[in-house]
């Protein structure tokens, strides 16, 4: 007899086309009904609360008095909560964000009892290849999801094992028809049978056991109170089947007994049976860029800086940092970070990111100030401290600000050695902007804010301090206008149309028309790009740019501006009328000492329904691209072979090779490679007749949440057809990315490390005797120069350094994104106690040998590891 597990649940989008506050009102109502059913009906065994604890957080904000009711039901196993904080996206959200989502979700769950030990993501738009490793890092060995699979991954069954490169593995129960097939089951027997017959055909065909799941729930759906009546009718209609209320764990208990299940690997991004929206990565680029920027600030700057401060005796503010993480994780649900929402919801998302970034920036400033204020020195000079938050020494160009009343000054280090620097610019500052108490007592003497540049070697995972001393000598300035940039690695000229011609001295390659812009119509929606049929694309090759190029001893700066004329909307585009525009400003910085071309692009968009991309030619005819995913790298074909059959096979959406990255994408051959690093846009496609050009999406401009019958996505609308004028992206947008070249392939060059360095700028703090926010002097004394730890070789990539959540230990997390096994080795510049390998939930896995304050461990390809010390 086939067993039908009816699992009561609700899928809870905190926001979508409706706001969080609207859903919270429904949540309070639904939760009361759920609690009443569980408390008063012993035949109703359990209810799944969508795998995310943010639901409880929202509920208790209104009903704190019900915490004990919830706790009792959780401890009885009746109300099933966790393991996530929110239903995370897996494509454009970083690895540390996904780890913290589980970390805080499990932490919240444990306040009430146990949690569902299933990686439950029933609606994520595609599945990252690294998820089994992340789930195993929390001792989770089961996964449930819906979107992204097809037979070409290796099985036509709905149960299989899913494995990562490091050997991590989860048992998957696929939802082949989604999580909502059991929504609002009707009492009318004819309607019930008509509906269930259709579902059983698919469920039976994919099942490997006699057990199938009928999820009884839907988006924001209240509990089905007549479920027992429905079950009686189902038993009558299908006497050969056994129907009962169940939970997902019961199904996995049966699957564990099954032998011969297929083992699959890789990411699941096929839109054959369900849409995965491969071009959603560029919707509302302002929101996507804010997420990338804030994620990188937390993991690359704030947490390592807080760890340095903690090692010096200051408090590690877990509570403040958790607030930041939770604020951005509210935005990490698939609809929220996908930005397939109403305009009012996007405004709420923007506000959360604003709050989170303000918290990050102010906490970074606080830690720098505490460290620098407490320095053990008798020199009564202003200080400038440079923080290097990477685990190796960096000989780096530092651009920073110094505020002083001096009309001329010099910098000296702790050995009284003078440090060379240049002044790039200066401006007068009102003293009230520094500390209103200054002007309160009638002192209106102005300060001067200098922008300076210096180059020095900075300690690993630490800092170095300089003193600002008055001087009679003017500082040298070597900046001069030039027509050709010439650094240790590149020769670069700017074309009249604002593109770059680059000669790479290492690889002897010449790249022409770099940063050419491509513009085309977008007849799509917030889910997917949709081009106009047979459209002639517009390029920036004919614009006339104004160009200003200067170079000093440290770097070159190219300031490029132009207007790209485009049609103002789709109708004008079809008619070929260029009555709209995008104003473009490119500020390109090229350090003299390393192979990096940093690009800041500012656009002012005054047109609708179009897509703008930047093109980076590589001269490499490619079959594959290499980009990064969570804690690893991924190789993708530049042309999906399913493009030839998607229409015949009736795919839900066309499998265009538009893909996400997290920090880089590259093309390479046996000789050299070209990679794009990003701190903003995370969408790319490899284009050109020879697939030799990296196209980076700058933004998409669209006016609807969902549309029907699109060129690449036929049929019904995704979402609903709701106007979203804010998603036209009218106005200004700023994006940051960089270009690097390297001998050898992207994996051989370990471009992930280069990207990490790009995303971890040197932080500085200028201590002067004035600050509007007063602090008492700390009791501890800090050194003028400091290094907490250093790596023994450039084999792995640091993910983050933080304090453990529940112990007075540090967590050092790193990964190996290359295609060969590596040894990670670290030396700690302090007396070491014991050190351990730990899982992602910060639980000890095994003890490490500590020799002369050093530890080492083998790291497999695409493996993440954490050391507790």
N, C-alpha and C positions, 0 to 999 in steps of 0.2 A: 504494500500500500504506500503510495506516495505521500510524503509528509509536507504539509504546507504551513510554514512558520509565519503566522501573521504577527508582524512586529509593530506595535503602536509607537508612533514617533511624531514629532513635528520638525520640519526643516525651517530654521529661523534665520531668514535674512534680516539683520538688524535694520537695514535700509536698502532701498532699491529705487523704484519709482516713487515709493513712500518714504517718509522720514523716520529716523530713529524714534522720535517722540510719538509718532503715530503707531509704530509697531509696539512701543512700550505699553501703550494703553491696552492694545490687544493682548499683550503678554500677561499683564496683570489679570485680565479676565480669564485667559486660557489656563494660567497656572492654578488659579483657584479651582477650576473644574478638574484639572489633572490631580491635584492634591486630594480633592474630595473623592474622586473615583478610587484612587489607590488606598485611601484610609478607610473607605466604607464598603469596598467590594473585594473580598478575599479571592474571588475568582478572576480578578484582573491582576495578573502577576507583576507586570512591570511596564515602564514607559521610558523611552529613550529621548533624552533632552538634547538631541542634535549634536552631541559631542563637543559642546562648547560652553565654558563656564561664564562667559560674558552675559549669557541669558540670565543667570542667577544674579550677577552683579546689577544688571538693569532692574531685575525684579525686587531685590532687597533695598534698592534705593527708594522704592515706594512702600514695600512691605517688610521692613526689618524685623517685625515681630514674628514673622513666619520662619525664621532661620531654624529654629528647633524642629518644627514640623518637617522641613526639608531634610534636615540632618537625620532624623529618625528614619525617613523613607529611604534615604541613600544607604544608611547603615544596614537596613533590612534587605538591600538589593532590589528594592521596588522601583525607585527613581534612579535611572542610570545617567550619570553625568560624566563630563570630560571625554577625552584627555586634553582637548584643545582649549585655548582661551577664546579664539575666534576661528571660524572656518577659513583657514588660510588659503590664499592663492599659492601656486607652486612655480609659476613661470617667471614673474618679474619681482618676486619677493626674495630677499637674500637668505643665505643659509642660517646666519645667526638669528634672523627674525623668526624663521620657522622653528629653530631650536628653542627660542625664548617663548614662543607660542605654546609649545608643549610644556616647557619648564614651568611657566606661570599657570597654565591650565591644570597641570597635575598638582602644583602647590595649592591652588584654590580648591581643587577637588578633595585633597587630603584633609582639609579643614572640616569636611562633612563625612568623610569615610573613604571608600574605594572609588575608583574611576574605571571607565570602560577601556580595557586594554586593547583597543582596536584603532588603527590609524584611519579614522572615519572621515572621509572627505567626499561626500556624495555628489557635489556639484562643481568641483574645481575644474577650470577650463584647461584640462590636460594634466598629465602626471609627470613629475620630474624623475629622471632616471636615478636620482640619489635618495629617493624617499625610503626604500627599504633600509638603507644604512642609518638614516636619521631615526626611523622608527625603532630599529634595533638598539640604537643608542639610549632609548628610554625603556628597554626591555619589552617592547611591543613587537609581537610576531605575527599580527594579523592586520589586514588592510581591506577596506571597503571603498570602492569608488565606482564611478559611472563612465565618465567621458574619456575618449582618446584611443580605445583599442580597436583593432580589426584582426581578421584572420592572419594577415601577413606578419603579425608579431610572433606567430608560432603556434597558435591554438584557436579553435573555434568554440572552446568551452569557456564557461563562466567561472571556473575555479582553476587556479594555477598558482605556482610559486613565482615570485618576482625577486630577482637577484641583482645585486650590484657588483661592481668590479672587485670589491674587497671581500666578497663572499657573504655579505649580509643578505638575509632572505626573509621574506614575509609570505604568508599564505593569503591569497587574494580571493575574496568573494566579490565578483563583479555584479553590479546592477545593470543588466543589459538593456533594460527599459527605463532606467532611472529609479529614483527614490519615491515616486509619487503614484505608482500604478494602483495602489490600494487606497487612493484618496476618495473620500466621500462615497463609499460603496453604497449603491442603491438597494433599497428593500424590494423593489420591483424585480421579480425573478427573471423575467425575459431580458430586461436591461442588464441585470447582473450577469447572466450567463453570456450574453452577447459580448460583454466587455471582458470577462474572465477567460472565455475561450481563446480570444485573441492573445492574451498574455501567456496562458499556459503553453501555447504552441511554441513560443520563443523560449520561455523558461525551461521547459522540458528538454528542448533541443540542446541547450547549452549546459545543462546540469550534469555533473559527474556522479551524483548520488541520487537517492530517492528524496532528497531534501531540497525544497525551493523556498524562497523568501517572498512574501507578499507584504511590502512595507505599507503600513496603514497610516499614512500621513501625507502632508504636503506643506507648501510654503504658508506659514502663518495659520495653518489649519487647526481649529479647535479639536479637542478629543472627540472621537466618534462614539457617542454615548450609547448608540443602538448596536454596537459591534456584536453582542451576543445573538441578537436577532439575525444579523447578517450571517453569522457563522452557521446558524441552524439552516438557513436557506442554502448556503454553500454545501453543507453536508448532504442535503436533499438532492441538490443538482449534481453533485460529484461524489457518489457513494464509494467510488474506488479510491478516494483520497481522504486523508486525515487532516482536519483543520484544527488549529489550536493557537492560542496566544503564546508568543515566545519572545526571545531576545536573540540578538546576533550571535552571542557567544555559544548558544545551543547549536547553531548551524556549524560553527567552526569545530565544535567538539566532534561532530559527525565527519566533517571533512578531514580531520586529522587521521581518521582511520583509513582514508582512501589512499591507495597506492597507484603509482604511475601517472601522477599529475604532471603536466608539462611545466618546465621552468623557463620563464621569459626574462629578458633583460632590456635595459634601455628605457627611453622616455616613451610615453604614449600621447601622441599628438595627431592621431588620425581622426578626421571628421567624417568617417564613412557612415556610422550609425547614429552619431550624436555630434552636435557642433562643438568645436573647441575654440573657434574664433582666433585663427592664427595671426590676425592683424589687430587684435585688441590691445597690443602692447604699446600702441602709439596714441590711443584715444586720450584726450585731455592731457597733453604732454606736460602742462604745468604741474599737474598732480603727480604724474609719473616721475618727473624730475625732482620734485620735492621729496618724494619717498626715497629715491636713490641717494640724494644728498644727505638726508637725515640718517638713514641707515649707516652710511659711511662715517658720518660724524660720531655716531654712538660707538661703533665697534672699532674704528681706527684711531679715534682721538679721545673721546670721553672715558671709556672704560680703561684703556691703558694708562691714561693720565691719573685717573682715580686710584689705580693700582700703585702707581709710583707714589702718590700722596699717602696711601695707606701704608706702604712700606717704610715711609718716613715718620709714621706715627699719627697721621690724621685719620679721621673717620671716613670709612667708605659708605657712602649714602645709598644703600640698597633701596630704601623707600623712594627716594627721588628718582633713581634710575628706573625702577619698576614702573613708576608713573609715566615716564617717557615711553618705555616700551609698550605699555598698554595703550597709550594714546595713539601710537602709530599702528598697533595691531588691530585697533578698531577699524582702521582703514585697510587692513590686509585681507578682509573677506573678498571672495572672488568678484562680486559685483562692485564693491567699493573701490578696490585698486584697479579692477578692470575699467572702472569709470563708465559703466553702462547703467547710469542712474539718471534721475531727474536733476535739473539744475539746482533745485533747493538742496538736494542731498550733496551734490558736488560742493556747494558752498560750505556745508557742514564739514565735509572732508578736508577742504582747504583750511578751515579754521582749526581743525585738530592738528594738521601739520604745522600751522603757524604756532600753536601752543607748544607742540613738541619741540620744534626747532628753537623757540625762545628758551625753553627749559634746558635744552642741550647747550646752547651757546652760553647761558648764564652760569650753568654748573661748570663748564669748561673754564670760564673766566674765574670762577670762585676757587677752583683747585689750583690754577696757576698762581693766583694771588696769595693763597695760603702758603704755598711752597716758597714763593719769592719773598714775601713779607718776613718769613721766619729765618732768613739766611744768616748764618753765623759769620758776621763781618763787622769790623770796626770802621770800615770806609763809609763815610757819610755822603755817598754819591747816589744819584739815581741809577737804577739797574735796568738792564735789558737781558732777559733770559730766553734762550732758544731751546725748545723741547723737541727731541727726536723720539717718536713713538714707534719706531721699528727696532727689531732685535739685532741690529748691526750698525756700526759706525756709518755715518753719511757725510761725505764731503759735498756740501750742498750750498746752492745760492739761496739766501734768505732775503725776502723782501718784507719789510715791516715798517712800523711807524714808531717814532720817538717824539714825545711831547716834552718841550723844555722852554725855558725863558732865555736860554743861551742863543746868541746870534751865531755862534760857532762852537763846535764841540768835537771831542775825539772819543773813541771807544777804547778801553783797555780791559784786558782779561784779569783773572785773579792773580796772575804773576806780574802785573803791571806792564805787560807787553801790549803795545798799541796794535789794534786790529784795523786793517784797511777796510774802508767802505766808501760808497758813493751816495750822494744825495740826489734823488730823482725829482724831488719837488718839495715845496713847503707851502703852508697856508697859516694865516693868523686865526687863532681860536679865542673865542670869548671865554674868560675864566669861569663864568657861571656855568658853562657846559661841563666843566671839570668838577667843580665843587661850588655849589651856590653859597657856601659859607664864606668863600673868598670875597665875593662882591657884597655880601651882607654887611661886612665891616668896611666897605668903601674902597676896596682895592680892585681897580679896573685894569691893571697892567695886563696886556695880552700875553698869551702863550703862543708858541710856534709849534705846529704839528709838521714834522719832517717825515717824508717817505724816503727810506734809505734801503740800500742793497749791500750785502756783504756775502762773502763766501768763506766757509770755515768747516772744519771737521767736528762733528757733534757726536757725543758718546751714544752708545746703543741703549735704547729704552731708558733714556735719561735726559739730562739737560746740561747746558753750559751757560755761564753768566758773564756778562760784560758790564762795565761801569761807564756811565755817561759823564764825562769830565769836560769842563769849560776849556776852550782853546782859543788862541789868537789866530790860528791858521785856517784859511779856507779849505774846505774839502775838495779834492779833485773831482771833476766831472768829465768822464770820457765819452758820454753819449754824443753821437754825431749822426746826421742824416746820411743815408747810404742808398744806393740802388740795388745792391746785392748783399744779402745776408751771408756771412761766411763764418761757420762755427767749426769746432773740432770734428763734427760729423756730417754737416750738410752745407751745400751751397743752394740758396733759395732766391728766386726772383719773383716779383709779383707782376702778373699780366695786366694789361689795361682793363680786362673784365673782372679783376679781383681774384682770379684763381692763382694758384702757386705752381711754379716749375721747380722741382726739387731734384738735386743731384746728391745721391747718398755716397759718401766717401768710403764707407765700409764695403758696401756691396757693389759699388760702381754702377748702380742703376739710376736711370733718370725717369722721373715721374712727371708727366705734364698735365696741366689743367686740373690739379688737385683742388678739391673743394668747389668744383662746379656744382651748381644747384639744379635740381630737376623738379619741375612742377607739372602736376597733372590733376584732372578733375577727380573728385571723390563723390560718387553717387551712393555712398554707403551709409552706415549708421554707427552708433557708438560701439558696436561689436566688431564690425568688419569693414575693411576698405573695399570699395567697389569702383573700378575705373569706368570711364565712358568707353563704349565700344569704338574701335578704330580711331582713337584720339591721337592727334599729333602733340607730343609732349613739348613743354616750354623749358628752355634751358637758359642759364645766366651767361651764356657765351658771348652775347652781343651787348651786354650792359657796359656802361662807362663808369668805372669806379674811381673814387678819389682815394689816393694811397699815401700813407705817411710811414716811412720806414726809418727806424733808428737802431743803433747798436752801441752798446758800451762793452766794458771788459767782461761783463757777466752774462748778458743775454741780448737778443735782438727782439724788437717789437714791431710788428706790422699792423697798422691800423687801416682797415679797408672798409669803405662805405659805398653802397649803391642802392638803387631802386630797381626791383624786378617787377615789370608790368605784367599783370595777369588779369583774366576775366573776373568780374566782381561776383559772379554766381554761375550756376550750371547753364542757364539759358544763354547767358552772354558767352560762355565757353563754347557752347554748341555753335553759336553764330560767329565765333572767332573775334569777338570784341574785347580788347584789352582795356577795360575801364576801371580796374582795381589795381592794387599794388601790394608788394611786400617790401618794406624798407629793411635793409640788411646791414649790420655792422659786424665785422669780424675783427677781433683783437687776437692776433696770433703771436705767442711768445715762444722763442726758441733759445733755451739755455745753451751757452757755449760749450758746456762740459759733458753733456750726455745726449743720447739720440732720442730726443723728445720734441715734438711740435705740439704745443698746447694751444687749443682753440677755444675761445669764448665767442659764441655767436649770439647776437641780439637781433631779434626780428620784431618788426611792427607789422602785423598782418591786418590788411584792410580789404579782405576778400573772403568769400564763402565757398564751401564745398570743394575743397582741394587738398592736395597732399604735397608737402615740400620735403625733399630729401637732399642730402649732401653726398657727393660721389667721390670716392677715394680710389683711384686706379692703382693697381699693383703690378701690372705686366706679367701676372701669373695666371695662366689658364688653369682653372681649378675644377676638380670633381667634388671636393669637400671643403667645408669651412671648419675652423676650430673656434669654439667659444667656450665660455665658462657657464657652469650651473652651480648649484650649491655644493661647495667643498670639492669641486672637481672641474673637469673639462669634458666637452662633448663634441663628437665629430658628426657633422651633418652633410648630407648630399646637397649640392647647390641646385639640383633639379630633382624633385620627387618624381619617381617613375610612375606613380599613380596618376600623374597629370594626364597620361595617355588614356586612362580607363575610367576616370572618375564619373564621367557622364553616363557611360554604358553601365557601370556598376551602381549608378544612382546614389552616389555619395551625398551626404547632407551638405557638404561644402567642398569647394575646390581646394586641393592640397598645395597651395602656393608655398614656396620655400621662404616664407617670411617667418623669422624666428626671433626668440628672445635671447638676450645675453644678460649678464649681471655686471661685469666690469670690462670685458674685452671680446673682440672677435678678430680673427686673423685668417689670412690666406698665406700659404707658404709652399715652397718646393724643396728640393734637396739642397739648394744653395742659400736661399734667403727667404725672409717673410716680411709682410707688412701687416700691422695690427692697429686697430682702433680701440682706444681705451675710453671709458665713459664714466662720467659722474652725473649723468642726466638721462638722456634717451637710452632705452635698452632694446631697441628693435633694429634689425638689420635684414638685408637680403643681398645675395650675391647676384650681380647683373652683368650685362654686356654679352656680346656675341660669343666671347670666349669664357664667359663667367670669370672675369678678371678684375672686377670692380666691386668694392664694398659700398653698398648704398645704406646710409644711416638716415633713418626717418627723423626729421626735425619736428614735424607736427602734422596732424590731420585736422581738417576743419570740416565738421559735419553738423547737421541740424536736427537729427532725430535720434531718440533712444533706439528704436527698432524700425526696420522697414522690411517689406515683403518683396519677393521675386527679384532679388539682386543678381547681377551677372554671375558672380562667383558663389552665390548662396541662394539657390532657387527655393521657392515655397514660402511658407509662413514667415511672419516677422520673428526675429528673436526679441524677447521682451515684449514691449508694446509700442505702438506707433505714437509716441509722445514727443512733441516738439522740445528741443533742447538748444535754444539759441546760444547759450553760453559755450556750448561745445564747438561753435564756429571759431572759437579762439581769436576773436577780434581783439586787437591790442598787442601788447608787448610780451615777449617771452625771451628768457635767457637760458642758454644751454652750454654745458661744459663738456668737452671731450678732447682727446689727444691722439696723435698719430705717432707710431714708433716703427722703426725698421730694425732688422736684426739678421745676422748670419744664421743659417740653419732654420729649422722649422719652428713653429710657434711653441710646440711642446719642448723641443730641445732648448730653446731660448727661455723657457719657463716664463712666458709673457704674463702669466698670472702674478708673478712677483713684481714685474714692471708695473702692472696695473695697481697692485697694492701700494707701491711707492708713490705713484701718481695720486692715489686717493688718500694718502697720508702726508699731507703737507707739514712742514715744520711749523709748530705753533710758537708764538712769542708772547712775552708779557713785559711791559714797560712799567716799572715801579717808580712813581713820583710821590712826593709827600702829601698829595691831595687826592681825595676820593669822596664823592658824595655819600657813599655807603660806608659807614665806619665799621671797623672790626677791631676787637681787642687783640693785643699781641698774644700769639700762641706760646705755650710753655716750651715746646720742643724747638730745637735749632736744626736747621737744614744746611747741608753743605752747598758751596757755590757751584760745584760740578758733581754730577751723580750719574751712575749707571746701575740699573737693577739687574739686568741679565743680558746675555748676548748669545747668538747662535754660533755654532762651530763651523757651519758651512751653508752655502746657499741652496739647500736641497728642497726645502718645503716652504709653504707660504703661511705666515701668521694669520689666523682668523681673528682672534682677540685675546687680550689678557684682562682678566677680571678677578674680583674676589669671589670665592665660593659663597653660595647662598646661605649655607647652614654651618660653615666651619671657618675658623681663622686660617684659611689657606687661600692660595692663589689658584686660579684655573688658567693654564696656558693652552690655547687650542690652535691647532695648525693642521694643514692638509697637504697632500701630494697630488697636484693636478697633472703631472707628467705621465707618460706611458711606460715608465720603468720604476721599479721599487727603489725607494730612497731611505737613507738613514737620517733621522732628525736628531740633532745633538744640541744641547743648550748648556751654557755655563752660567751659574747664578753668582752674582758678585756679593754674596753674603753667606754666613754660615748656614749650611743646609741641614735640616732634619731629614725625615723620610720623604720620599717622593713616590707617587703612585700614578699608574694609568687609571683613568676614570672614564665612565661612560658619559653621554651627553647630559644625563640627569645628575652629574657630579657625584656619582657613587663609585667607590673604589673598586677597580677591577683586578689590579695586581700591583705588587710593589716593584719599584724600579731600583736597580743598583745605583747608588750615589757614590761617585768617585771624584774626589777633589772638587766638590760642589758642582759636579757635572752629571748629566743624565743623557741617555740616548735610547732611541727605539726605532725599529723598522716600520716604515709607513708604505703600505701598498698603493698601487695606482688608484687615484680617486678615493682615497681613504682619509677620513678625518680622525684625529686623535686628540685627547685632552690629557694634560699632566696636572695633577694636584701636587702642590709643594708648599 
